[in-house]
Amino acid sequence: MKLQNINNVEKFFSVIDECRGRVELVSPEGDRINLKSKLAQYLSLASVFSNGYIKELDLIAYEREDVDRLLKFMYQGE
């Protein structure tokens, strides 16, 4: 799934932390990085956003409820 125009990066990480299953960031090269890891969150996203704004991310969530949670965040910011 693609998430775009993430203005509240702190809330985005909070939503990731609430997910029950694995959530992965997919790099442009096709590498998958587990975003449930705090270290991976900091390292992988340091180059993706500047000024607290993320233009676009490709994510994979394996649990249906996590997909729903991420979609709710994307559309409602919650």
C-alpha positions as CSV (number, residue, x, y, z in Angstrom):
1,M,0.0,0.0,0.0
2,K,1.2,3.5,-0.7
3,L,0.9,6.2,2.0
4,Q,1.3,9.8,0.8
5,N,1.7,13.2,2.4
6,I,2.3,12.2,6.0
7,N,2.5,15.4,8.0
8,N,2.3,13.9,11.5
9,V,5.3,11.6,11.5
10,E,5.1,11.1,15.3
11,K,1.5,9.9,14.9
12,F,2.5,7.7,12.0
13,F,5.1,5.9,14.2
14,S,2.5,5.6,17.0
15,V,0.1,3.8,14.5
16,I,2.9,1.5,13.4
17,D,3.6,0.7,17.1
18,E,-0.1,-0.2,17.6
19,C,0.0,-2.7,14.7
20,R,-0.2,-6.4,15.9
21,G,1.7,-7.9,12.9
22,R,4.7,-7.2,10.9
23,V,4.7,-3.9,8.9
24,E,7.4,-3.4,6.4
25,L,8.7,-0.4,4.4
26,V,9.5,-1.3,0.8
27,S,12.5,0.6,-0.6
28,P,12.7,1.7,-4.2
29,E,15.1,-1.3,-4.7
30,G,12.5,-3.7,-3.3
31,D,14.2,-4.3,0.0
32,R,11.8,-4.8,3.0
33,I,12.6,-3.2,6.3
34,N,10.6,-4.1,9.5
35,L,9.1,-0.9,10.8
36,K,8.1,-2.5,14.1
37,S,11.8,-2.2,15.1
38,K,12.5,1.3,16.6
39,L,16.1,1.2,15.2
40,A,14.7,0.4,11.7
41,Q,12.2,3.3,12.1
42,Y,15.0,5.8,12.7
43,L,17.5,4.5,10.2
44,S,15.2,3.7,7.3
45,L,13.1,6.9,7.5
46,A,15.9,9.3,8.2
47,S,16.6,9.5,4.4
48,V,12.9,9.5,3.4
49,F,11.6,12.6,5.1
50,S,12.9,16.1,6.0
51,N,11.2,18.8,8.0
52,G,8.8,16.3,9.6
53,Y,7.1,15.4,6.3
54,I,7.0,12.2,4.4
55,K,5.9,12.5,0.7
56,E,5.4,8.8,-0.1
57,L,6.0,5.4,1.4
58,D,5.3,1.9,0.2
59,L,4.3,-0.4,3.1
60,I,3.3,-4.0,3.5
61,A,1.1,-5.0,6.5
62,Y,0.3,-8.7,6.9
63,E,-2.6,-8.4,9.3
64,R,-6.0,-7.2,8.0
65,E,-6.6,-5.1,11.1
66,D,-3.2,-3.4,10.6
67,V,-4.1,-2.6,7.0
68,D,-7.4,-1.1,8.3
69,R,-5.5,0.9,11.0
70,L,-3.1,2.3,8.4
71,L,-5.9,3.2,6.0
72,K,-7.7,5.0,8.8
73,F,-4.6,7.0,9.6
74,M,-4.1,7.8,5.9
75,Y,-7.6,9.1,5.4
76,Q,-8.4,10.5,8.8
77,G,-5.1,11.2,10.5
78,E,-6.1,8.9,13.4
